[in-house]
Amino acid sequence: MPDTPILEVSGLVAAYGAIRALHGIDLSLMPGEVVAVLGANGAGKTTLLRCLSGLLKPVDGRIVFDGDDIAGKPAEGLVARGISHVPQGRMVFPGLSVRENLIVGGWTRDRAATAQGIDRACTYFPRLAERMDQQAGTLSGGEQQMLAVARGLMSQPRLLMLDEPSMGVAPVIKAVIFDALADIARDEGVTMLIVEQDAELALDLADRGYVLETGSLAVQGPAEALLVDDALRRAYLGG
């Protein structure tokens, strides 16, 4: 694994109006690494991803991706740079078919790359292949989450950020999604930053983890260490 981070965040401060949501966050990801960001509701996890993907302009701090400071730059340009954000809540286009949703996800790619991306999505999520011409709004919640993740892959990102991919999904579908993410990380070397409340699920996949508490970094460390730390689980992970 290279020794230079693909993403390095330092002193990140974010706010909604007068309310501070992040208080000087520092974190980094190495190329090909899977990192989990954990914490309770309101800890600042979603705000962190919004800053990294250009949806929220930070108050202060640096966000360096592949050597360039991208803090405050618009989301559209970051997609072209290789950053993909799968937001919370299965944000699919309900009136479009599964195929059309995937095509939208590949808007930065040419026709051949888009076709390859659809084939790739069907490899990781075979259920989508069976529903390719079905309207996304008629899929089950778990199938919509599969589609949201698959659409996030269509731009062939170097950094894939996922916000609560297990939220509201049945356990059997959670397993399908996280097994697919493990395959993608292993087979393609895609760097991943995964925000999750299901700590065990996320840490089983991740190399390292960060725990946020009310907008500040509380704990960080190897995933295996966080999984077996009983005091940490009680204090921060609800275990």
Backbone torsions as a table, in degrees:
resi	resn	phi	psi	omega
1	MET	NA	133.4	179.0
2	PRO	-57.1	156.7	-176.5
3	ASP	-100.0	8.2	177.3
4	THR	-109.3	125.8	-179.2
5	PRO	-60.4	142.7	171.0
6	ILE	-80.1	-28.0	177.9
7	LEU	-135.8	130.0	177.4
8	GLU	-137.2	119.8	-178.9
9	VAL	-111.4	131.3	-179.3
10	SER	-139.2	130.2	175.7
11	GLY	59.4	33.9	-174.0
12	LEU	-73.6	122.3	177.9
13	VAL	-121.6	132.5	179.3
14	ALA	-138.9	153.1	-177.2
15	ALA	-150.1	154.6	168.9
16	TYR	-112.1	99.9	-173.3
17	GLY	65.6	-126.4	-179.1
18	ALA	-86.9	-2.9	-174.9
19	ILE	-96.5	117.1	178.0
20	ARG	-76.5	130.9	-179.9
21	ALA	-108.3	-28.4	176.6
22	LEU	-130.1	138.5	-173.6
23	HIS	-123.8	72.4	174.0
24	GLY	75.7	56.6	-177.2
25	ILE	-81.8	134.1	173.1
26	ASP	-120.1	128.2	173.0
27	LEU	-158.4	164.9	178.8
28	SER	-149.2	156.5	175.0
29	LEU	-133.1	133.5	173.6
30	MET	-87.4	153.0	177.7
31	PRO	-56.0	132.0	179.0
32	GLY	82.3	-0.1	-177.9
33	GLU	-86.2	149.1	172.3
34	VAL	-111.0	121.9	-177.1
35	VAL	-124.4	133.4	177.8
36	ALA	-101.3	139.9	172.5
37	VAL	-115.8	118.1	-172.5
38	LEU	-117.1	164.4	177.5
39	GLY	151.1	166.1	-178.4
40	ALA	-74.1	170.8	172.5
41	ASN	-56.2	136.1	178.8
42	GLY	84.5	5.4	-178.2
43	ALA	-76.0	-18.3	-179.6
44	GLY	109.2	9.9	-175.5
45	LYS	-65.1	-49.5	-179.7
46	THR	-65.7	-38.3	177.7
47	THR	-60.1	-40.4	177.8
48	LEU	-58.2	-49.2	-179.9
49	LEU	-64.3	-36.9	178.7
50	ARG	-63.0	-37.9	176.4
51	CYS	-67.4	-43.1	-176.6
52	LEU	-67.6	-30.1	-177.4
53	SER	-96.3	4.3	176.3
54	GLY	84.1	9.0	179.2
55	LEU	-84.2	-16.6	178.6
56	LEU	-139.0	129.0	-179.7
57	LYS	-83.7	124.3	179.7
58	PRO	-65.9	154.7	173.3
59	VAL	-75.1	-37.2	-177.7
60	ASP	-158.7	164.3	175.4
61	GLY	108.6	171.3	-179.4
62	ARG	-118.7	141.8	173.1
63	ILE	-127.7	103.4	-175.6
64	VAL	-105.3	116.3	177.7
65	PHE	-115.7	120.8	179.0
66	ASP	52.1	39.9	175.2
67	GLY	90.1	-8.5	-178.2
68	ASP	-112.7	138.3	176.1
69	ASP	-77.8	115.3	-175.6
70	ILE	-108.0	6.5	-177.0
71	ALA	-57.4	125.4	176.8
72	GLY	82.1	-0.8	179.3
73	LYS	-79.4	149.8	-174.0
74	PRO	-66.1	150.3	-175.0
75	ALA	-60.6	-37.0	-175.6
76	GLU	-59.7	-42.3	179.8
77	GLY	-69.0	-29.7	-179.0
78	LEU	-72.0	-31.1	175.4
79	VAL	-61.5	-45.1	179.5
80	ALA	-64.3	-27.9	178.4
81	ARG	-75.6	-18.2	177.7
82	GLY	116.9	20.6	178.7
83	ILE	-110.3	128.8	178.2
84	SER	-126.0	135.6	-176.3
85	HIS	-120.9	117.8	174.1
86	VAL	-98.1	104.0	-172.4
87	PRO	-74.8	167.7	178.2
88	GLN	-68.4	142.3	169.2
89	GLY	96.4	22.9	173.4
90	ARG	51.9	61.0	-175.5
91	MET	-81.3	71.3	175.7
92	VAL	-96.6	165.4	174.7
93	PHE	-90.3	103.5	-169.0
94	PRO	-65.2	-29.4	-177.9
95	GLY	-84.8	-6.1	178.5
96	LEU	-98.6	155.1	177.2
97	SER	-72.8	168.8	175.3
98	VAL	-57.0	-46.3	-179.6
99	ARG	-59.5	-44.8	-178.2
100	GLU	-66.3	-36.8	175.1
101	ASN	-60.0	-43.1	-180.0
102	LEU	-66.7	-39.1	177.9
103	ILE	-61.6	-41.5	177.0
104	VAL	-59.8	-40.8	179.6
105	GLY	-63.8	-24.6	-179.3
106	GLY	-100.2	27.3	-173.3
107	TRP	-63.4	-21.1	178.8
108	THR	-85.8	-5.9	-175.1
109	ARG	-105.0	161.1	175.9
110	ASP	-80.2	177.0	-173.5
111	ARG	-61.8	-41.5	-178.7
112	ALA	-65.5	-42.6	179.6
113	ALA	-66.3	-35.5	178.1
114	THR	-65.3	-42.8	177.9
115	ALA	-62.3	-40.9	177.6
116	GLN	-64.8	-37.6	179.2
117	GLY	-64.7	-37.4	177.8
118	ILE	-66.2	-43.2	177.0
119	ASP	-60.5	-40.5	179.6
120	ARG	-63.5	-43.1	178.7
121	ALA	-60.4	-39.6	-179.6
122	CYS	-69.7	-28.6	176.9
123	THR	-66.6	-44.9	-178.3
124	TYR	-79.2	-30.2	-178.2
125	PHE	-130.9	78.1	-176.1
126	PRO	-56.6	-27.5	-179.6
127	ARG	-62.6	-31.1	179.3
128	LEU	-67.3	-32.3	178.8
129	ALA	-61.7	-32.8	-179.4
130	GLU	-75.8	-15.1	-173.9
131	ARG	-123.8	24.5	-170.6
132	MET	-58.2	-34.6	-177.8
133	ASP	-102.2	9.4	178.9
134	GLN	-86.9	143.4	176.5
135	GLN	-63.2	135.3	-176.2
136	ALA	-61.5	-31.6	-178.8
137	GLY	-68.2	-14.7	179.9
138	THR	-96.6	-1.6	177.0
139	LEU	-74.1	158.6	172.4
140	SER	-68.0	165.5	179.9
141	GLY	-58.8	-42.5	179.3
142	GLY	-65.3	-39.1	178.3
143	GLU	-66.7	-37.3	176.2
144	GLN	-63.4	-37.5	178.3
145	GLN	-67.7	-40.1	174.1
146	MET	-57.4	-43.9	-179.4
147	LEU	-64.1	-40.8	179.3
148	ALA	-61.3	-42.2	178.7
149	VAL	-67.5	-44.7	-179.9
150	ALA	-62.1	-40.1	178.0
151	ARG	-63.7	-36.5	177.3
152	GLY	-63.5	-25.8	178.9
153	LEU	-82.4	-14.1	-171.6
154	MET	-65.9	-25.7	178.8
155	SER	-83.4	4.9	-178.8
156	GLN	53.1	59.7	-173.8
157	PRO	-72.4	153.9	169.1
158	ARG	-89.6	-27.8	175.6
159	LEU	-126.7	118.2	178.3
160	LEU	-109.1	120.6	179.8
161	MET	-111.4	128.9	-176.6
162	LEU	-124.6	130.3	-178.4
163	ASP	-106.9	106.1	177.8
164	GLU	53.6	57.1	-179.3
165	PRO	-64.6	-16.0	179.8
166	SER	-96.4	-1.2	-173.6
167	MET	-64.0	127.2	175.4
168	GLY	68.5	19.9	-175.7
169	VAL	-113.3	138.3	179.2
170	ALA	-61.4	149.3	-177.3
171	PRO	-52.7	-39.4	-178.1
172	VAL	-66.0	-34.6	179.1
173	ILE	-76.5	-35.7	173.7
174	LYS	-53.7	-44.9	-178.3
175	ALA	-63.1	-41.0	179.2
176	VAL	-61.6	-45.9	-177.3
177	ILE	-65.3	-46.3	-177.0
178	PHE	-73.3	-30.1	173.0
179	ASP	-64.2	-40.5	178.3
180	ALA	-64.7	-41.6	178.5
181	LEU	-62.5	-39.8	177.5
182	ALA	-62.9	-41.0	178.9
183	ASP	-64.9	-41.8	-179.7
184	ILE	-63.8	-44.2	179.4
185	ALA	-63.1	-42.0	-177.4
186	ARG	-72.9	-46.8	-171.7
187	ASP	-80.0	-32.0	-172.1
188	GLU	-116.3	-8.8	178.1
189	GLY	68.0	25.0	178.7
190	VAL	-71.9	127.3	175.3
191	THR	-72.6	137.0	-176.8
192	MET	-131.6	139.0	171.5
193	LEU	-121.4	113.4	-171.3
194	ILE	-116.7	117.1	173.3
195	VAL	-88.4	128.1	-175.5
196	GLU	-151.2	148.4	167.9
197	GLN	-97.4	-21.5	175.1
198	ASP	-81.1	88.2	-171.4
199	ALA	-61.7	-43.6	-176.4
200	GLU	-63.8	-43.4	179.7
201	LEU	-61.1	-46.1	-177.7
202	ALA	-68.1	-43.7	-176.6
203	LEU	-71.7	-26.2	174.8
204	ASP	-63.2	-30.8	-179.8
205	LEU	-89.0	-34.7	-167.7
206	ALA	-78.9	157.5	169.0
207	ASP	-84.8	-40.0	-179.0
208	ARG	-139.3	166.0	177.5
209	GLY	-140.6	150.2	171.2
210	TYR	-121.0	140.9	176.5
211	VAL	-116.0	122.5	177.2
212	LEU	-98.6	142.5	175.3
213	GLU	-136.4	115.1	-179.6
214	THR	44.8	49.2	172.3
215	GLY	83.4	4.5	178.9
216	SER	-123.9	153.6	177.6
217	LEU	-78.2	117.9	-176.9
218	ALA	-95.1	-43.9	-174.8
219	VAL	-148.6	149.1	170.6
220	GLN	-147.0	158.3	178.3
221	GLY	164.3	178.4	176.7
222	PRO	-60.0	145.5	-177.2
223	ALA	-58.1	-41.0	-177.9
224	GLU	-62.1	-38.0	-179.2
225	ALA	-68.5	-39.8	179.3
226	LEU	-67.0	-34.9	-178.9
227	LEU	-65.2	-34.4	-173.3
228	VAL	-100.8	1.0	-179.9
229	ASP	-85.7	99.9	-174.7
230	ASP	-63.2	-40.2	-179.7
231	ALA	-64.7	-41.1	178.5
232	LEU	-64.1	-42.9	-179.8
233	ARG	-61.4	-42.4	179.9
234	ARG	-66.8	-39.2	-173.0
235	ALA	-78.1	-39.1	-169.8
236	TYR	-121.6	-27.1	-170.8
237	LEU	-108.9	1.1	176.8
238	GLY	73.0	19.5	-176.9
239	GLY	-102.8	NA	NA
